[in-house]
Amino acid sequence: MNIAKSQTRLMDDFILFIILSIAGAFSRLLYNQLRKTINKEHPPSKKTETKTASQKEERYDKTLKPYS
C-alpha cells in the first residue's frame, strides 16, 4: 500500500514539474516577444559609453575603503 502511494506521489510531482516547465518556457517566450515589441517602438539609445582601463581603475580605487 505504501509503495502505491509513493509511486502516485512521485507521478504527481513529475506531472507538476512538467506543467511548471511548460509554463516557465511559455512565460519566457511571452517576455521575449514583449521585449522585441518594446524595442521596435522605443529603440535603445545608440550612444554607448566605453571606459578606458584607467577610468575603471579610478572607480575601483574610489570604492576600495582601507581598514584603518
PyMOL Python script that loads the backbone (N, CA, C, O; Angstrom):
from pymol import cmd

cmd.read_pdbstr("""\
ATOM      1  N   MET A   1       0.825  -1.199   0.000  1.00  0.00           N
ATOM      2  CA  MET A   1       0.000   0.000   0.000  1.00  0.00           C
ATOM      3  C   MET A   1       0.870   1.264   0.000  1.00  0.00           C
ATOM      4  O   MET A   1       0.579   2.222  -0.716  1.00  0.00           O
ATOM      5  N   ASN A   2       1.943   1.260   0.811  1.00  0.00           N
ATOM      6  CA  ASN A   2       2.816   2.430   0.867  1.00  0.00           C
ATOM      7  C   ASN A   2       3.551   2.648  -0.455  1.00  0.00           C
ATOM      8  O   ASN A   2       3.803   3.783  -0.858  1.00  0.00           O
ATOM      9  N   ILE A   3       3.890   1.542  -1.123  1.00  0.00           N
ATOM     10  CA  ILE A   3       4.592   1.659  -2.404  1.00  0.00           C
ATOM     11  C   ILE A   3       3.685   2.318  -3.439  1.00  0.00           C
ATOM     12  O   ILE A   3       4.142   3.148  -4.225  1.00  0.00           O
ATOM     13  N   ALA A   4       2.421   1.959  -3.444  1.00  0.00           N
ATOM     14  CA  ALA A   4       1.473   2.546  -4.394  1.00  0.00           C
ATOM     15  C   ALA A   4       1.306   4.043  -4.130  1.00  0.00           C
ATOM     16  O   ALA A   4       1.213   4.840  -5.064  1.00  0.00           O
ATOM     17  N   LYS A   5       1.268   4.416  -2.847  1.00  0.00           N
ATOM     18  CA  LYS A   5       1.121   5.834  -2.505  1.00  0.00           C
ATOM     19  C   LYS A   5       2.353   6.626  -2.942  1.00  0.00           C
ATOM     20  O   LYS A   5       2.232   7.727  -3.479  1.00  0.00           O
ATOM     21  N   SER A   6       3.534   6.062  -2.708  1.00  0.00           N
ATOM     22  CA  SER A   6       4.751   6.789  -3.071  1.00  0.00           C
ATOM     23  C   SER A   6       4.886   6.899  -4.587  1.00  0.00           C
ATOM     24  O   SER A   6       5.376   7.909  -5.092  1.00  0.00           O
ATOM     25  N   GLN A   7       4.454   5.861  -5.321  1.00  0.00           N
ATOM     26  CA  GLN A   7       4.506   5.939  -6.782  1.00  0.00           C
ATOM     27  C   GLN A   7       3.526   6.987  -7.300  1.00  0.00           C
ATOM     28  O   GLN A   7       3.834   7.721  -8.239  1.00  0.00           O
ATOM     29  N   THR A   8       2.352   7.054  -6.690  1.00  0.00           N
ATOM     30  CA  THR A   8       1.371   8.059  -7.082  1.00  0.00           C
ATOM     31  C   THR A   8       1.905   9.449  -6.783  1.00  0.00           C
ATOM     32  O   THR A   8       1.761  10.364  -7.594  1.00  0.00           O
ATOM     33  N   ARG A   9       2.520   9.607  -5.620  1.00  0.00           N
ATOM     34  CA  ARG A   9       3.088  10.907  -5.241  1.00  0.00           C
ATOM     35  C   ARG A   9       4.215  11.299  -6.192  1.00  0.00           C
ATOM     36  O   ARG A   9       4.335  12.459  -6.586  1.00  0.00           O
ATOM     37  N   LEU A  10       5.035  10.321  -6.555  1.00  0.00           N
ATOM     38  CA  LEU A  10       6.119  10.590  -7.480  1.00  0.00           C
ATOM     39  C   LEU A  10       5.585  11.006  -8.848  1.00  0.00           C
ATOM     40  O   LEU A  10       6.118  11.923  -9.472  1.00  0.00           O
ATOM     41  N   MET A  11       4.544  10.339  -9.310  1.00  0.00           N
ATOM     42  CA  MET A  11       3.945  10.678 -10.590  1.00  0.00           C
ATOM     43  C   MET A  11       3.309  12.076 -10.529  1.00  0.00           C
ATOM     44  O   MET A  11       3.421  12.853 -11.476  1.00  0.00           O
ATOM     45  N   ASP A  12       2.647  12.386  -9.417  1.00  0.00           N
ATOM     46  CA  ASP A  12       2.055  13.721  -9.259  1.00  0.00           C
ATOM     47  C   ASP A  12       3.136  14.798  -9.284  1.00  0.00           C
ATOM     48  O   ASP A  12       2.960  15.840  -9.916  1.00  0.00           O
ATOM     49  N   ASP A  13       4.239  14.553  -8.607  1.00  0.00           N
ATOM     50  CA  ASP A  13       5.336  15.525  -8.605  1.00  0.00           C
ATOM     51  C   ASP A  13       5.926  15.691 -10.004  1.00  0.00           C
ATOM     52  O   ASP A  13       6.275  16.798 -10.414  1.00  0.00           O
ATOM     53  N   PHE A  14       6.034  14.583 -10.725  1.00  0.00           N
ATOM     54  CA  PHE A  14       6.589  14.645 -12.077  1.00  0.00           C
ATOM     55  C   PHE A  14       5.666  15.430 -13.008  1.00  0.00           C
ATOM     56  O   PHE A  14       6.133  16.239 -13.810  1.00  0.00           O
ATOM     57  N   ILE A  15       4.363  15.192 -12.903  1.00  0.00           N
ATOM     58  CA  ILE A  15       3.397  15.922 -13.729  1.00  0.00           C
ATOM     59  C   ILE A  15       3.440  17.410 -13.390  1.00  0.00           C
ATOM     60  O   ILE A  15       3.391  18.255 -14.285  1.00  0.00           O
ATOM     61  N   LEU A  16       3.531  17.730 -12.102  1.00  0.00           N
ATOM     62  CA  LEU A  16       3.625  19.128 -11.687  1.00  0.00           C
ATOM     63  C   LEU A  16       4.900  19.764 -12.239  1.00  0.00           C
ATOM     64  O   LEU A  16       4.876  20.915 -12.676  1.00  0.00           O
ATOM     65  N   PHE A  17       6.001  19.037 -12.223  1.00  0.00           N
ATOM     66  CA  PHE A  17       7.262  19.537 -12.769  1.00  0.00           C
ATOM     67  C   PHE A  17       7.132  19.842 -14.256  1.00  0.00           C
ATOM     68  O   PHE A  17       7.608  20.877 -14.722  1.00  0.00           O
ATOM     69  N   ILE A  18       6.491  18.949 -15.000  1.00  0.00           N
ATOM     70  CA  ILE A  18       6.309  19.153 -16.438  1.00  0.00           C
ATOM     71  C   ILE A  18       5.430  20.376 -16.696  1.00  0.00           C
ATOM     72  O   ILE A  18       5.733  21.185 -17.573  1.00  0.00           O
ATOM     73  N   ILE A  19       4.348  20.511 -15.937  1.00  0.00           N
ATOM     74  CA  ILE A  19       3.449  21.655 -16.115  1.00  0.00           C
ATOM     75  C   ILE A  19       4.176  22.963 -15.819  1.00  0.00           C
ATOM     76  O   ILE A  19       4.037  23.935 -16.562  1.00  0.00           O
ATOM     77  N   LEU A  20       4.951  22.991 -14.738  1.00  0.00           N
ATOM     78  CA  LEU A  20       5.683  24.214 -14.397  1.00  0.00           C
ATOM     79  C   LEU A  20       6.776  24.525 -15.417  1.00  0.00           C
ATOM     80  O   LEU A  20       7.046  25.692 -15.699  1.00  0.00           O
ATOM     81  N   SER A  21       7.404  23.492 -15.970  1.00  0.00           N
ATOM     82  CA  SER A  21       8.415  23.709 -17.006  1.00  0.00           C
ATOM     83  C   SER A  21       7.799  24.320 -18.253  1.00  0.00           C
ATOM     84  O   SER A  21       8.363  25.240 -18.846  1.00  0.00           O
ATOM     85  N   ILE A  22       6.648  23.809 -18.648  1.00  0.00           N
ATOM     86  CA  ILE A  22       5.962  24.350 -19.822  1.00  0.00           C
ATOM     87  C   ILE A  22       5.525  25.787 -19.564  1.00  0.00           C
ATOM     88  O   ILE A  22       5.648  26.643 -20.440  1.00  0.00           O
ATOM     89  N   ALA A  23       5.015  26.052 -18.361  1.00  0.00           N
ATOM     90  CA  ALA A  23       4.589  27.406 -18.016  1.00  0.00           C
ATOM     91  C   ALA A  23       5.782  28.363 -18.016  1.00  0.00           C
ATOM     92  O   ALA A  23       5.660  29.498 -18.478  1.00  0.00           O
ATOM     93  N   GLY A  24       6.925  27.923 -17.506  1.00  0.00           N
ATOM     94  CA  GLY A  24       8.117  28.757 -17.498  1.00  0.00           C
ATOM     95  C   GLY A  24       8.605  29.064 -18.906  1.00  0.00           C
ATOM     96  O   GLY A  24       8.982  30.198 -19.203  1.00  0.00           O
ATOM     97  N   ALA A  25       8.599  28.064 -19.767  1.00  0.00           N
ATOM     98  CA  ALA A  25       9.028  28.279 -21.152  1.00  0.00           C
ATOM     99  C   ALA A  25       8.063  29.225 -21.868  1.00  0.00           C
ATOM    100  O   ALA A  25       8.491  30.087 -22.636  1.00  0.00           O
ATOM    101  N   PHE A  26       6.777  29.066 -21.619  1.00  0.00           N
ATOM    102  CA  PHE A  26       5.776  29.922 -22.250  1.00  0.00           C
ATOM    103  C   PHE A  26       5.924  31.362 -21.776  1.00  0.00           C
ATOM    104  O   PHE A  26       5.826  32.292 -22.577  1.00  0.00           O
ATOM    105  N   SER A  27       6.158  31.553 -20.482  1.00  0.00           N
ATOM    106  CA  SER A  27       6.318  32.919 -19.971  1.00  0.00           C
ATOM    107  C   SER A  27       7.591  33.559 -20.531  1.00  0.00           C
ATOM    108  O   SER A  27       7.622  34.765 -20.780  1.00  0.00           O
ATOM    109  N   ARG A  28       8.630  32.763 -20.728  1.00  0.00           N
ATOM    110  CA  ARG A  28       9.868  33.296 -21.311  1.00  0.00           C
ATOM    111  C   ARG A  28       9.639  33.732 -22.760  1.00  0.00           C
ATOM    112  O   ARG A  28      10.151  34.765 -23.190  1.00  0.00           O
ATOM    113  N   LEU A  29       8.867  32.938 -23.509  1.00  0.00           N
ATOM    114  CA  LEU A  29       8.549  33.318 -24.882  1.00  0.00           C
ATOM    115  C   LEU A  29       7.750  34.616 -24.922  1.00  0.00           C
ATOM    116  O   LEU A  29       8.013  35.488 -25.750  1.00  0.00           O
ATOM    117  N   LEU A  30       6.775  34.739 -24.025  1.00  0.00           N
ATOM    118  CA  LEU A  30       5.988  35.969 -23.966  1.00  0.00           C
ATOM    119  C   LEU A  30       6.862  37.162 -23.605  1.00  0.00           C
ATOM    120  O   LEU A  30       6.714  38.240 -24.181  1.00  0.00           O
ATOM    121  N   TYR A  31       7.761  36.975 -22.665  1.00  0.00           N
ATOM    122  CA  TYR A  31       8.656  38.056 -22.249  1.00  0.00           C
ATOM    123  C   TYR A  31       9.534  38.504 -23.414  1.00  0.00           C
ATOM    124  O   TYR A  31       9.689  39.703 -23.650  1.00  0.00           O
ATOM    125  N   ASN A  32      10.106  37.551 -24.141  1.00  0.00           N
ATOM    126  CA  ASN A  32      10.964  37.895 -25.282  1.00  0.00           C
ATOM    127  C   ASN A  32      10.179  38.622 -26.363  1.00  0.00           C
ATOM    128  O   ASN A  32      10.678  39.575 -26.960  1.00  0.00           O
ATOM    129  N   GLN A  33       8.949  38.177 -26.619  1.00  0.00           N
ATOM    130  CA  GLN A  33       8.115  38.820 -27.625  1.00  0.00           C
ATOM    131  C   GLN A  33       7.776  40.250 -27.214  1.00  0.00           C
ATOM    132  O   GLN A  33       7.798  41.161 -28.042  1.00  0.00           O
ATOM    133  N   LEU A  34       7.464  40.444 -25.937  1.00  0.00           N
ATOM    134  CA  LEU A  34       7.155  41.777 -25.432  1.00  0.00           C
ATOM    135  C   LEU A  34       8.373  42.685 -25.524  1.00  0.00           C
ATOM    136  O   LEU A  34       8.256  43.855 -25.889  1.00  0.00           O
ATOM    137  N   ARG A  35       9.539  42.147 -25.192  1.00  0.00           N
ATOM    138  CA  ARG A  35      10.767  42.937 -25.265  1.00  0.00           C
ATOM    139  C   ARG A  35      11.065  43.352 -26.704  1.00  0.00           C
ATOM    140  O   ARG A  35      11.505  44.477 -26.942  1.00  0.00           O
ATOM    141  N   LYS A  36      10.831  42.460 -27.662  1.00  0.00           N
ATOM    142  CA  LYS A  36      11.036  42.807 -29.068  1.00  0.00           C
ATOM    143  C   LYS A  36      10.090  43.921 -29.489  1.00  0.00           C
ATOM    144  O   LYS A  36      10.489  44.852 -30.189  1.00  0.00           O
ATOM    145  N   THR A  37       8.838  43.824 -29.062  1.00  0.00           N
ATOM    146  CA  THR A  37       7.847  44.843 -29.415  1.00  0.00           C
ATOM    147  C   THR A  37       8.229  46.191 -28.826  1.00  0.00           C
ATOM    148  O   THR A  37       8.138  47.215 -29.503  1.00  0.00           O
ATOM    149  N   ILE A  38       8.654  46.196 -27.574  1.00  0.00           N
ATOM    150  CA  ILE A  38       9.042  47.448 -26.929  1.00  0.00           C
ATOM    151  C   ILE A  38      10.264  48.044 -27.619  1.00  0.00           C
ATOM    152  O   ILE A  38      10.332  49.257 -27.813  1.00  0.00           O
ATOM    153  N   ASN A  39      11.230  47.206 -27.992  1.00  0.00           N
ATOM    154  CA  ASN A  39      12.435  47.712 -28.657  1.00  0.00           C
ATOM    155  C   ASN A  39      12.127  48.280 -30.034  1.00  0.00           C
ATOM    156  O   ASN A  39      12.820  49.188 -30.494  1.00  0.00           O
ATOM    157  N   LYS A  40      11.088  47.755 -30.708  1.00  0.00           N
ATOM    158  CA  LYS A  40      10.707  48.313 -32.007  1.00  0.00           C
ATOM    159  C   LYS A  40      10.114  49.701 -31.826  1.00  0.00           C
ATOM    160  O   LYS A  40      10.426  50.619 -32.584  1.00  0.00           O
ATOM    161  N   GLU A  41       9.258  49.852 -30.821  1.00  0.00           N
ATOM    162  CA  GLU A  41       8.591  51.135 -30.597  1.00  0.00           C
ATOM    163  C   GLU A  41       9.537  52.162 -29.986  1.00  0.00           C
ATOM    164  O   GLU A  41       9.506  53.335 -30.359  1.00  0.00           O
ATOM    165  N   HIS A  42      10.366  51.732 -29.059  1.00  0.00           N
ATOM    166  CA  HIS A  42      11.304  52.631 -28.378  1.00  0.00           C
ATOM    167  C   HIS A  42      12.694  52.013 -28.433  1.00  0.00           C
ATOM    168  O   HIS A  42      13.125  51.373 -27.474  1.00  0.00           O
ATOM    169  N   PRO A  43      13.397  52.197 -29.542  1.00  0.00           N
ATOM    170  CA  PRO A  43      14.721  51.566 -29.654  1.00  0.00           C
ATOM    171  C   PRO A  43      15.683  52.112 -28.599  1.00  0.00           C
ATOM    172  O   PRO A  43      15.616  53.291 -28.250  1.00  0.00           O
ATOM    173  N   PRO A  44      16.568  51.269 -28.094  1.00  0.00           N
ATOM    174  CA  PRO A  44      17.539  51.734 -27.106  1.00  0.00           C
ATOM    175  C   PRO A  44      18.494  52.739 -27.741  1.00  0.00           C
ATOM    176  O   PRO A  44      18.742  52.698 -28.946  1.00  0.00           O
ATOM    177  N   SER A  45      19.017  53.624 -26.931  1.00  0.00           N
ATOM    178  CA  SER A  45      19.900  54.662 -27.464  1.00  0.00           C
ATOM    179  C   SER A  45      21.159  54.022 -28.032  1.00  0.00           C
ATOM    180  O   SER A  45      21.680  53.042 -27.499  1.00  0.00           O
ATOM    181  N   LYS A  46      21.627  54.598 -29.118  1.00  0.00           N
ATOM    182  CA  LYS A  46      22.829  54.074 -29.778  1.00  0.00           C
ATOM    183  C   LYS A  46      24.096  54.517 -29.068  1.00  0.00           C
ATOM    184  O   LYS A  46      25.167  53.948 -29.281  1.00  0.00           O
ATOM    185  N   LYS A  47      23.973  55.533 -28.223  1.00  0.00           N
ATOM    186  CA  LYS A  47      25.139  56.077 -27.534  1.00  0.00           C
ATOM    187  C   LYS A  47      25.597  55.101 -26.451  1.00  0.00           C
ATOM    188  O   LYS A  47      24.853  54.807 -25.515  1.00  0.00           O
ATOM    189  N   THR A  48      26.789  54.618 -26.583  1.00  0.00           N
ATOM    190  CA  THR A  48      27.348  53.736 -25.563  1.00  0.00           C
ATOM    191  C   THR A  48      28.646  54.346 -25.064  1.00  0.00           C
ATOM    192  O   THR A  48      29.486  54.801 -25.841  1.00  0.00           O
ATOM    193  N   GLU A  49      28.781  54.341 -23.793  1.00  0.00           N
ATOM    194  CA  GLU A  49      29.996  54.889 -23.197  1.00  0.00           C
ATOM    195  C   GLU A  49      30.998  53.759 -22.977  1.00  0.00           C
ATOM    196  O   GLU A  49      30.686  52.734 -22.372  1.00  0.00           O
ATOM    197  N   THR A  50      32.186  53.971 -23.475  1.00  0.00           N
ATOM    198  CA  THR A  50      33.243  52.994 -23.240  1.00  0.00           C
ATOM    199  C   THR A  50      34.245  53.622 -22.301  1.00  0.00           C
ATOM    200  O   THR A  50      34.721  54.736 -22.521  1.00  0.00           O
ATOM    201  N   LYS A  51      34.553  52.900 -21.269  1.00  0.00           N
ATOM    202  CA  LYS A  51      35.507  53.403 -20.288  1.00  0.00           C
ATOM    203  C   LYS A  51      36.884  52.826 -20.571  1.00  0.00           C
ATOM    204  O   LYS A  51      37.027  51.665 -20.956  1.00  0.00           O
ATOM    205  N   THR A  52      37.878  53.654 -20.375  1.00  0.00           N
ATOM    206  CA  THR A  52      39.248  53.177 -20.548  1.00  0.00           C
ATOM    207  C   THR A  52      39.656  52.428 -19.274  1.00  0.00           C
ATOM    208  O   THR A  52      38.966  52.485 -18.257  1.00  0.00           O
ATOM    209  N   ALA A  53      40.758  51.745 -19.351  1.00  0.00           N
ATOM    210  CA  ALA A  53      41.229  50.966 -18.208  1.00  0.00           C
ATOM    211  C   ALA A  53      41.530  51.867 -17.014  1.00  0.00           C
ATOM    212  O   ALA A  53      41.293  51.485 -15.869  1.00  0.00           O
ATOM    213  N   SER A  54      42.053  53.064 -17.282  1.00  0.00           N
ATOM    214  CA  SER A  54      42.382  53.968 -16.171  1.00  0.00           C
ATOM    215  C   SER A  54      41.120  54.455 -15.468  1.00  0.00           C
ATOM    216  O   SER A  54      41.119  54.634 -14.250  1.00  0.00           O
ATOM    217  N   GLN A  55      40.034  54.673 -16.233  1.00  0.00           N
ATOM    218  CA  GLN A  55      38.775  55.090 -15.615  1.00  0.00           C
ATOM    219  C   GLN A  55      38.208  53.970 -14.752  1.00  0.00           C
ATOM    220  O   GLN A  55      37.658  54.224 -13.680  1.00  0.00           O
ATOM    221  N   LYS A  56      38.342  52.740 -15.215  1.00  0.00           N
ATOM    222  CA  LYS A  56      37.857  51.614 -14.427  1.00  0.00           C
ATOM    223  C   LYS A  56      38.656  51.484 -13.133  1.00  0.00           C
ATOM    224  O   LYS A  56      38.088  51.239 -12.069  1.00  0.00           O
ATOM    225  N   GLU A  57      39.954  51.646 -13.229  1.00  0.00           N
ATOM    226  CA  GLU A  57      40.792  51.573 -12.029  1.00  0.00           C
ATOM    227  C   GLU A  57      40.457  52.703 -11.071  1.00  0.00           C
ATOM    228  O   GLU A  57      40.457  52.515  -9.854  1.00  0.00           O
ATOM    229  N   GLU A  58      40.171  53.873 -11.620  1.00  0.00           N
ATOM    230  CA  GLU A  58      39.821  55.031 -10.805  1.00  0.00           C
ATOM    231  C   GLU A  58      38.551  54.746 -10.002  1.00  0.00           C
ATOM    232  O   GLU A  58      38.479  55.041  -8.809  1.00  0.00           O
ATOM    233  N   ARG A  59      37.569  54.177 -10.661  1.00  0.00           N
ATOM    234  CA  ARG A  59      36.320  53.848  -9.981  1.00  0.00           C
ATOM    235  C   ARG A  59      36.568  52.794  -8.909  1.00  0.00           C
ATOM    236  O   ARG A  59      35.995  52.852  -7.820  1.00  0.00           O
ATOM    237  N   TYR A  60      37.418  51.840  -9.227  1.00  0.00           N
ATOM    238  CA  TYR A  60      37.728  50.775  -8.276  1.00  0.00           C
ATOM    239  C   TYR A  60      38.422  51.353  -7.046  1.00  0.00           C
ATOM    240  O   TYR A  60      38.140  50.941  -5.920  1.00  0.00           O
ATOM    241  N   ASP A  61      39.328  52.305  -7.258  1.00  0.00           N
ATOM    242  CA  ASP A  61      40.037  52.929  -6.142  1.00  0.00           C
ATOM    243  C   ASP A  61      39.079  53.701  -5.241  1.00  0.00           C
ATOM    244  O   ASP A  61      39.263  53.734  -4.025  1.00  0.00           O
ATOM    245  N   LYS A  62      38.068  54.315  -5.823  1.00  0.00           N
ATOM    246  CA  LYS A  62      37.104  55.084  -5.026  1.00  0.00           C
ATOM    247  C   LYS A  62      36.261  54.164  -4.149  1.00  0.00           C
ATOM    248  O   LYS A  62      35.926  54.519  -3.019  1.00  0.00           O
ATOM    249  N   THR A  63      35.918  52.989  -4.661  1.00  0.00           N
ATOM    250  CA  THR A  63      35.067  52.086  -3.889  1.00  0.00           C
ATOM    251  C   THR A  63      35.864  51.297  -2.865  1.00  0.00           C
ATOM    252  O   THR A  63      35.286  50.747  -1.927  1.00  0.00           O
ATOM    253  N   LEU A  64      37.170  51.231  -3.026  1.00  0.00           N
ATOM    254  CA  LEU A  64      38.019  50.485  -2.106  1.00  0.00           C
ATOM    255  C   LEU A  64      38.239  51.303  -0.840  1.00  0.00           C
ATOM    256  O   LEU A  64      38.788  52.403  -0.899  1.00  0.00           O
ATOM    257  N   LYS A  65      37.821  50.784   0.285  1.00  0.00           N
ATOM    258  CA  LYS A  65      37.982  51.519   1.542  1.00  0.00           C
ATOM    259  C   LYS A  65      38.943  50.743   2.443  1.00  0.00           C
ATOM    260  O   LYS A  65      38.630  49.635   2.879  1.00  0.00           O
ATOM    261  N   PRO A  66      40.093  51.317   2.718  1.00  0.00           N
ATOM    262  CA  PRO A  66      41.057  50.593   3.561  1.00  0.00           C
ATOM    263  C   PRO A  66      40.587  50.543   5.012  1.00  0.00           C
ATOM    264  O   PRO A  66      39.892  51.436   5.496  1.00  0.00           O
ATOM    265  N   TYR A  67      40.983  49.489   5.675  1.00  0.00           N
ATOM    266  CA  TYR A  67      40.666  49.362   7.100  1.00  0.00           C
ATOM    267  C   TYR A  67      41.707  50.144   7.895  1.00  0.00           C
ATOM    268  O   TYR A  67      42.902  49.864   7.802  1.00  0.00           O
ATOM    269  N   SER A  68      41.260  51.114   8.666  1.00  0.00           N
ATOM    270  CA  SER A  68      42.231  51.889   9.432  1.00  0.00           C
ATOM    271  C   SER A  68      41.717  52.152  10.833  1.00  0.00           C
ATOM    272  O   SER A  68      42.400  52.794  11.631  1.00  0.00           O
TER     273      SER A  68
END
""", "prot")
cmd.dss("prot")
cmd.show_as("cartoon", "prot")
cmd.util.cbc("prot")
cmd.orient("prot")
